[in-house]
Amino acid sequence: GLAGTGGSPDCLLSKPAFCRFLLDSRLLQGAGERAGRPRPYHEAARLFDALARKPAGRNTSAPSVVPAATIDQAVLLVRHLLVLHVSPEEAEAFFMIGLPEAQQIVEALLEKYEDCVQAAKALPSS
């Protein structure tokens, strides 16, 4: 199973980031539904929830607490999703097209974030 995976507790991926990755990389774009199973995207989100943990020492009922999984767990989950839902042709498209596009999106978002930080630093303090 996936639950036994560890990984560094400092390298965590939040559920929103994982879900964004699924969409940006188009990992499950061609994955069809299977009888008796949830839709692939929803199944991926549920599997992430099963792996994820709430930050220690925090009120777990607070809305600001976001589940997170280690990078190792997320990689194993992606591998599991590839085996379960993706044909060899779709897997090739994921690695050759989807991942690079997701990386470009992340880089653009980081650049935008940096621009916002610099603009905020330039504002006069009151």
Backbone as JSON Lines, residues from 0, in Angstrom:
{"i":0,"aa":"G","n":[0.8,-1.2,0.0],"ca":[0.0,0.0,0.0],"c":[0.84,1.25,0.0]}
{"i":1,"aa":"L","n":[0.17,2.36,-0.09],"ca":[0.83,3.65,-0.13],"c":[1.06,4.23,1.25]}
{"i":2,"aa":"A","n":[0.33,3.76,2.26],"ca":[0.36,4.41,3.56],"c":[1.69,4.27,4.28]}
{"i":3,"aa":"G","n":[2.5,3.3,3.95],"ca":[3.73,3.08,4.68],"c":[4.88,3.97,4.24]}
{"i":4,"aa":"T","n":[4.67,4.84,3.3],"ca":[5.77,5.66,2.81],"c":[6.09,6.78,3.77]}
{"i":5,"aa":"G","n":[7.34,7.14,3.81],"ca":[7.78,8.18,4.73],"c":[8.16,9.43,4.0]}
{"i":6,"aa":"G","n":[9.42,9.81,4.15],"ca":[9.9,11.02,3.52],"c":[10.17,12.08,4.54]}
{"i":7,"aa":"S","n":[10.89,13.08,4.15],"ca":[11.25,14.16,5.05],"c":[10.01,14.96,5.43]}
{"i":8,"aa":"P","n":[9.79,15.18,6.74],"ca":[8.63,15.96,7.14],"c":[8.72,17.43,6.73]}
{"i":9,"aa":"D","n":[9.91,17.88,6.34],"ca":[10.08,19.27,5.93],"c":[9.64,19.5,4.48]}
{"i":10,"aa":"C","n":[9.58,18.46,3.69],"ca":[9.21,18.57,2.27],"c":[7.79,18.07,2.1]}
{"i":11,"aa":"L","n":[6.84,18.95,2.31],"ca":[5.43,18.57,2.23],"c":[4.75,19.25,1.05]}
{"i":12,"aa":"L","n":[3.76,18.56,0.52],"ca":[2.95,19.08,-0.57],"c":[1.52,19.17,-0.06]}
{"i":13,"aa":"S","n":[0.93,20.35,-0.14],"ca":[-0.43,20.53,0.34],"c":[-1.43,19.91,-0.64]}
{"i":14,"aa":"K","n":[-2.63,19.64,-0.15],"ca":[-3.67,19.08,-1.03],"c":[-4.0,20.04,-2.17]}
{"i":15,"aa":"P","n":[-4.17,21.35,-1.91],"ca":[-4.44,22.25,-3.05],"c":[-3.32,22.23,-4.09]}
{"i":16,"aa":"A","n":[-2.07,22.15,-3.65],"ca":[-0.96,22.1,-4.6],"c":[-0.99,20.8,-5.4]}
{"i":17,"aa":"F","n":[-1.31,19.69,-4.74],"ca":[-1.4,18.41,-5.44],"c":[-2.52,18.44,-6.48]}
{"i":18,"aa":"C","n":[-3.67,18.95,-6.08],"ca":[-4.81,19.02,-7.02],"c":[-4.5,19.94,-8.19]}
{"i":19,"aa":"R","n":[-3.82,21.03,-7.92],"ca":[-3.41,21.94,-9.0],"c":[-2.45,21.22,-9.95]}
{"i":20,"aa":"F","n":[-1.53,20.43,-9.37],"ca":[-0.61,19.66,-10.19],"c":[-1.37,18.69,-11.11]}
{"i":21,"aa":"L","n":[-2.37,18.01,-10.56],"ca":[-3.16,17.07,-11.37],"c":[-3.78,17.78,-12.57]}
{"i":22,"aa":"L","n":[-4.31,18.97,-12.33],"ca":[-4.96,19.73,-13.41],"c":[-3.94,20.3,-14.39]}
{"i":23,"aa":"D","n":[-2.89,20.94,-13.87],"ca":[-1.9,21.59,-14.74],"c":[-1.15,20.58,-15.6]}
{"i":24,"aa":"S","n":[-0.85,19.41,-15.04],"ca":[-0.09,18.4,-15.79],"c":[-0.99,17.54,-16.67]}
{"i":25,"aa":"R","n":[-2.29,17.68,-16.48],"ca":[-3.28,16.88,-17.22],"c":[-3.06,15.38,-17.03]}
{"i":26,"aa":"L","n":[-2.61,15.02,-15.85],"ca":[-2.31,13.61,-15.56],"c":[-3.5,12.7,-15.82]}
{"i":27,"aa":"L","n":[-4.68,13.12,-15.41],"ca":[-5.85,12.25,-15.52],"c":[-6.81,12.7,-16.62]}
{"i":28,"aa":"Q","n":[-6.32,13.53,-17.52],"ca":[-7.17,14.1,-18.56],"c":[-7.88,13.03,-19.39]}
{"i":29,"aa":"G","n":[-7.19,12.02,-19.81],"ca":[-7.8,11.0,-20.66],"c":[-8.35,9.82,-19.89]}
{"i":30,"aa":"A","n":[-8.19,9.83,-18.57],"ca":[-8.61,8.68,-17.76],"c":[-10.13,8.61,-17.71]}
{"i":31,"aa":"G","n":[-10.64,7.47,-18.06],"ca":[-12.08,7.29,-18.04],"c":[-12.55,6.69,-16.72]}
{"i":32,"aa":"E","n":[-13.84,6.77,-16.52],"ca":[-14.43,6.18,-15.32],"c":[-14.45,4.67,-15.46]}
{"i":33,"aa":"R","n":[-14.35,4.0,-14.3],"ca":[-14.47,2.55,-14.27],"c":[-15.65,2.19,-13.39]}
{"i":34,"aa":"A","n":[-16.37,1.16,-13.77],"ca":[-17.58,0.76,-13.03],"c":[-17.27,0.56,-11.56]}
{"i":35,"aa":"G","n":[-18.1,1.17,-10.72],"ca":[-17.97,0.99,-9.29],"c":[-16.89,1.82,-8.63]}
{"i":36,"aa":"R","n":[-16.21,2.65,-9.39],"ca":[-15.13,3.48,-8.83],"c":[-15.47,4.95,-9.05]}
{"i":37,"aa":"P","n":[-14.95,5.81,-8.15],"ca":[-15.18,7.24,-8.36],"c":[-14.41,7.74,-9.58]}
{"i":38,"aa":"R","n":[-14.75,8.92,-10.04],"ca":[-14.01,9.53,-11.15],"c":[-12.54,9.64,-10.76]}
{"i":39,"aa":"P","n":[-11.62,9.49,-11.73],"ca":[-10.19,9.46,-11.41],"c":[-9.7,10.66,-10.6]}
{"i":40,"aa":"Y","n":[-10.14,11.88,-10.94],"ca":[-9.67,13.05,-10.18],"c":[-10.13,12.96,-8.73]}
{"i":41,"aa":"H","n":[-11.38,12.59,-8.52],"ca":[-11.91,12.49,-7.16],"c":[-11.24,11.35,-6.39]}
{"i":42,"aa":"E","n":[-10.96,10.27,-7.1],"ca":[-10.25,9.16,-6.46],"c":[-8.85,9.62,-6.04]}
{"i":43,"aa":"A","n":[-8.18,10.38,-6.9],"ca":[-6.85,10.89,-6.57],"c":[-6.9,11.78,-5.34]}
{"i":44,"aa":"A","n":[-7.91,12.65,-5.27],"ca":[-8.05,13.53,-4.1],"c":[-8.31,12.72,-2.83]}
{"i":45,"aa":"R","n":[-9.13,11.69,-2.94],"ca":[-9.41,10.84,-1.77],"c":[-8.16,10.08,-1.33]}
{"i":46,"aa":"L","n":[-7.41,9.56,-2.29],"ca":[-6.17,8.86,-1.95],"c":[-5.19,9.82,-1.29]}
{"i":47,"aa":"F","n":[-5.12,11.06,-1.79],"ca":[-4.25,12.05,-1.16],"c":[-4.68,12.27,0.28]}
{"i":48,"aa":"D","n":[-5.98,12.42,0.5],"ca":[-6.5,12.6,1.87],"c":[-6.1,11.44,2.77]}
{"i":49,"aa":"A","n":[-6.14,10.23,2.23],"ca":[-5.78,9.06,3.03],"c":[-4.3,9.08,3.42]}
{"i":50,"aa":"L","n":[-3.46,9.63,2.56],"ca":[-2.03,9.71,2.85],"c":[-1.66,10.91,3.7]}
{"i":51,"aa":"A","n":[-2.41,11.98,3.53],"ca":[-2.04,13.27,4.12],"c":[-2.19,13.25,5.63]}
{"i":52,"aa":"R","n":[-1.49,14.2,6.21],"ca":[-1.6,14.38,7.66],"c":[-1.82,15.85,7.94]}
{"i":53,"aa":"K","n":[-2.48,16.1,9.03],"ca":[-2.68,17.48,9.48],"c":[-1.42,17.91,10.22]}
{"i":54,"aa":"P","n":[-1.06,19.19,10.14],"ca":[0.12,19.66,10.87],"c":[-0.01,19.38,12.37]}
{"i":55,"aa":"A","n":[1.05,18.88,12.96],"ca":[1.05,18.51,14.38],"c":[0.89,19.74,15.26]}
{"i":56,"aa":"G","n":[0.22,19.55,16.39],"ca":[0.1,20.62,17.37],"c":[-0.87,21.72,16.99]}
{"i":57,"aa":"R","n":[-1.7,21.48,15.98],"ca":[-2.65,22.5,15.53],"c":[-4.06,22.0,15.76]}
{"i":58,"aa":"N","n":[-4.97,22.92,15.92],"ca":[-6.38,22.58,16.05],"c":[-6.84,22.04,14.7]}
{"i":59,"aa":"T","n":[-7.08,20.74,14.63],"ca":[-7.38,20.12,13.34],"c":[-8.77,20.47,12.82]}
{"i":60,"aa":"S","n":[-9.59,21.13,13.63],"ca":[-10.9,21.54,13.13],"c":[-10.86,22.95,12.54]}
{"i":61,"aa":"A","n":[-9.73,23.63,12.69],"ca":[-9.6,24.98,12.15],"c":[-9.6,24.92,10.62]}
{"i":62,"aa":"P","n":[-10.31,25.84,9.96],"ca":[-10.38,25.8,8.5],"c":[-9.05,26.08,7.82]}
{"i":63,"aa":"S","n":[-8.09,26.69,8.54],"ca":[-6.82,27.03,7.91],"c":[-5.85,25.85,7.88]}
{"i":64,"aa":"V","n":[-6.2,24.74,8.51],"ca":[-5.33,23.58,8.52],"c":[-5.51,22.83,7.2]}
{"i":65,"aa":"V","n":[-4.43,22.74,6.44],"ca":[-4.49,22.1,5.13],"c":[-3.74,20.77,5.2]}
{"i":66,"aa":"P","n":[-4.38,19.67,4.79],"ca":[-3.68,18.39,4.77],"c":[-2.48,18.45,3.84]}
{"i":67,"aa":"A","n":[-1.43,17.74,4.21],"ca":[-0.22,17.7,3.39],"c":[0.37,16.3,3.43]}
{"i":68,"aa":"A","n":[1.05,15.94,2.37],"ca":[1.74,14.66,2.27],"c":[3.19,14.95,1.93]}
{"i":69,"aa":"T","n":[4.05,13.99,2.22],"ca":[5.45,14.16,1.85],"c":[5.58,14.07,0.34]}
{"i":70,"aa":"I","n":[6.67,14.59,-0.17],"ca":[6.93,14.52,-1.6],"c":[7.01,13.06,-2.03]}
{"i":71,"aa":"D","n":[7.66,12.23,-1.21],"ca":[7.76,10.8,-1.54],"c":[6.37,10.17,-1.67]}
{"i":72,"aa":"Q","n":[5.47,10.51,-0.76],"ca":[4.11,9.97,-0.84],"c":[3.41,10.45,-2.1]}
{"i":73,"aa":"A","n":[3.58,11.72,-2.43],"ca":[2.94,12.27,-3.63],"c":[3.47,11.6,-4.9]}
{"i":74,"aa":"V","n":[4.77,11.34,-4.94],"ca":[5.36,10.67,-6.1],"c":[4.8,9.25,-6.23]}
{"i":75,"aa":"L","n":[4.71,8.54,-5.11],"ca":[4.14,7.2,-5.15],"c":[2.67,7.22,-5.57]}
{"i":76,"aa":"L","n":[1.95,8.24,-5.14],"ca":[0.55,8.36,-5.53],"c":[0.43,8.62,-7.03]}
{"i":77,"aa":"V","n":[1.27,9.49,-7.57],"ca":[1.26,9.74,-9.02],"c":[1.58,8.45,-9.77]}
{"i":78,"aa":"R","n":[2.56,7.71,-9.28],"ca":[2.91,6.43,-9.91],"c":[1.7,5.48,-9.89]}
{"i":79,"aa":"H","n":[1.03,5.41,-8.76],"ca":[-0.15,4.57,-8.62],"c":[-1.24,5.0,-9.61]}
{"i":80,"aa":"L","n":[-1.46,6.31,-9.73],"ca":[-2.47,6.82,-10.65],"c":[-2.11,6.52,-12.1]}
{"i":81,"aa":"L","n":[-0.82,6.61,-12.43],"ca":[-0.38,6.29,-13.79],"c":[-0.7,4.83,-14.12]}
{"i":82,"aa":"V","n":[-0.39,3.93,-13.19],"ca":[-0.63,2.51,-13.42],"c":[-2.13,2.22,-13.52]}
{"i":83,"aa":"L","n":[-2.9,2.85,-12.66],"ca":[-4.33,2.56,-12.55],"c":[-5.16,3.15,-13.69]}
{"i":84,"aa":"H","n":[-4.82,4.36,-14.12],"ca":[-5.73,5.1,-15.01],"c":[-5.16,5.52,-16.36]}
{"i":85,"aa":"V","n":[-3.88,5.36,-16.59],"ca":[-3.27,5.99,-17.77],"c":[-2.67,4.94,-18.7]}
{"i":86,"aa":"S","n":[-2.99,5.05,-19.97],"ca":[-2.43,4.15,-20.98],"c":[-0.97,4.53,-21.23]}
{"i":87,"aa":"P","n":[-0.19,3.64,-21.85],"ca":[1.21,3.98,-22.16],"c":[1.33,5.25,-23.01]}
{"i":88,"aa":"E","n":[0.42,5.45,-23.95],"ca":[0.47,6.64,-24.8],"c":[0.19,7.9,-23.98]}
{"i":89,"aa":"E","n":[-0.8,7.8,-23.09],"ca":[-1.13,8.95,-22.22],"c":[0.0,9.22,-21.24]}
{"i":90,"aa":"A","n":[0.66,8.16,-20.77],"ca":[1.79,8.34,-19.86],"c":[2.93,9.08,-20.56]}
{"i":91,"aa":"E","n":[3.18,8.71,-21.81],"ca":[4.22,9.4,-22.57],"c":[3.89,10.88,-22.73]}
{"i":92,"aa":"A","n":[2.63,11.18,-23.04],"ca":[2.22,12.58,-23.16],"c":[2.35,13.31,-21.83]}
{"i":93,"aa":"F","n":[2.06,12.62,-20.73],"ca":[2.22,13.22,-19.4],"c":[3.67,13.62,-19.17]}
{"i":94,"aa":"F","n":[4.6,12.7,-19.45],"ca":[6.01,12.99,-19.19],"c":[6.61,13.97,-20.2]}
{"i":95,"aa":"M","n":[6.17,13.9,-21.45],"ca":[6.77,14.75,-22.48],"c":[6.11,16.12,-22.59]}
{"i":96,"aa":"I","n":[4.83,16.21,-22.27],"ca":[4.09,17.47,-22.44],"c":[3.55,17.99,-21.11]}
{"i":97,"aa":"G","n":[2.82,17.15,-20.39],"ca":[2.14,17.58,-19.17],"c":[3.07,18.09,-18.09]}
{"i":98,"aa":"L","n":[4.12,17.32,-17.78],"ca":[5.04,17.76,-16.73],"c":[5.76,19.06,-17.1]}
{"i":99,"aa":"P","n":[6.31,19.19,-18.32],"ca":[6.95,20.47,-18.67],"c":[5.98,21.65,-18.61]}
{"i":100,"aa":"E","n":[4.73,21.44,-19.04],"ca":[3.75,22.53,-18.97],"c":[3.46,22.9,-17.52]}
{"i":101,"aa":"A","n":[3.33,21.9,-16.66],"ca":[3.09,22.17,-15.24],"c":[4.27,22.93,-14.64]}
{"i":102,"aa":"Q","n":[5.48,22.57,-15.04],"ca":[6.66,23.28,-14.55],"c":[6.65,24.74,-15.0]}
{"i":103,"aa":"Q","n":[6.28,24.99,-16.24],"ca":[6.2,26.37,-16.74],"c":[5.17,27.17,-15.96]}
{"i":104,"aa":"I","n":[4.05,26.55,-15.65],"ca":[3.01,27.24,-14.88],"c":[3.53,27.6,-13.5]}
{"i":105,"aa":"V","n":[4.2,26.67,-12.85],"ca":[4.76,26.93,-11.51],"c":[5.79,28.05,-11.57]}
{"i":106,"aa":"E","n":[6.66,28.02,-12.56],"ca":[7.67,29.06,-12.69],"c":[7.03,30.43,-12.91]}
{"i":107,"aa":"A","n":[5.98,30.49,-13.72],"ca":[5.28,31.76,-13.95],"c":[4.61,32.25,-12.67]}
{"i":108,"aa":"L","n":[4.01,31.33,-11.91],"ca":[3.38,31.72,-10.65],"c":[4.41,32.21,-9.64]}
{"i":109,"aa":"L","n":[5.57,31.55,-9.59],"ca":[6.63,32.0,-8.68],"c":[7.14,33.38,-9.06]}
{"i":110,"aa":"E","n":[7.28,33.62,-10.36],"ca":[7.73,34.93,-10.83],"c":[6.7,36.0,-10.46]}
{"i":111,"aa":"K","n":[5.43,35.7,-10.65],"ca":[4.37,36.64,-10.29],"c":[4.38,36.9,-8.79]}
{"i":112,"aa":"Y","n":[4.58,35.86,-8.0],"ca":[4.66,36.0,-6.55],"c":[5.83,36.91,-6.16]}
{"i":113,"aa":"E","n":[6.98,36.68,-6.78],"ca":[8.16,37.52,-6.5],"c":[7.89,38.97,-6.85]}
{"i":114,"aa":"D","n":[7.24,39.21,-7.99],"ca":[6.89,40.58,-8.38],"c":[5.97,41.22,-7.34]}
{"i":115,"aa":"C","n":[5.01,40.46,-6.84],"ca":[4.1,40.99,-5.81],"c":[4.85,41.3,-4.52]}
{"i":116,"aa":"V","n":[5.78,40.44,-4.15],"ca":[6.57,40.68,-2.94],"c":[7.4,41.95,-3.1]}
{"i":117,"aa":"Q","n":[8.03,42.11,-4.25],"ca":[8.85,43.3,-4.49],"c":[7.99,44.56,-4.49]}
{"i":118,"aa":"A","n":[6.8,44.48,-5.09],"ca":[5.9,45.63,-5.1],"c":[5.44,45.97,-3.69]}
{"i":119,"aa":"A","n":[5.18,44.96,-2.88],"ca":[4.76,45.2,-1.5],"c":[5.88,45.84,-0.68]}
{"i":120,"aa":"K","n":[7.11,45.41,-0.93],"ca":[8.25,45.98,-0.21],"c":[8.47,47.44,-0.59]}
{"i":121,"aa":"A","n":[8.09,47.8,-1.82],"ca":[8.28,49.17,-2.29],"c":[7.23,50.13,-1.77]}
{"i":122,"aa":"L","n":[6.13,49.61,-1.22],"ca":[5.08,50.47,-0.69],"c":[5.59,51.22,0.54]}
{"i":123,"aa":"P","n":[5.18,52.47,0.69],"ca":[5.6,53.2,1.9],"c":[4.93,52.59,3.13]}
{"i":124,"aa":"S","n":[5.69,52.47,4.19],"ca":[5.12,51.92,5.43],"c":[4.42,53.03,6.2]}
{"i":125,"aa":"S","n":[3.36,52.66,6.89],"ca":[2.59,53.68,7.61],"c":[2.87,53.68,9.08]}
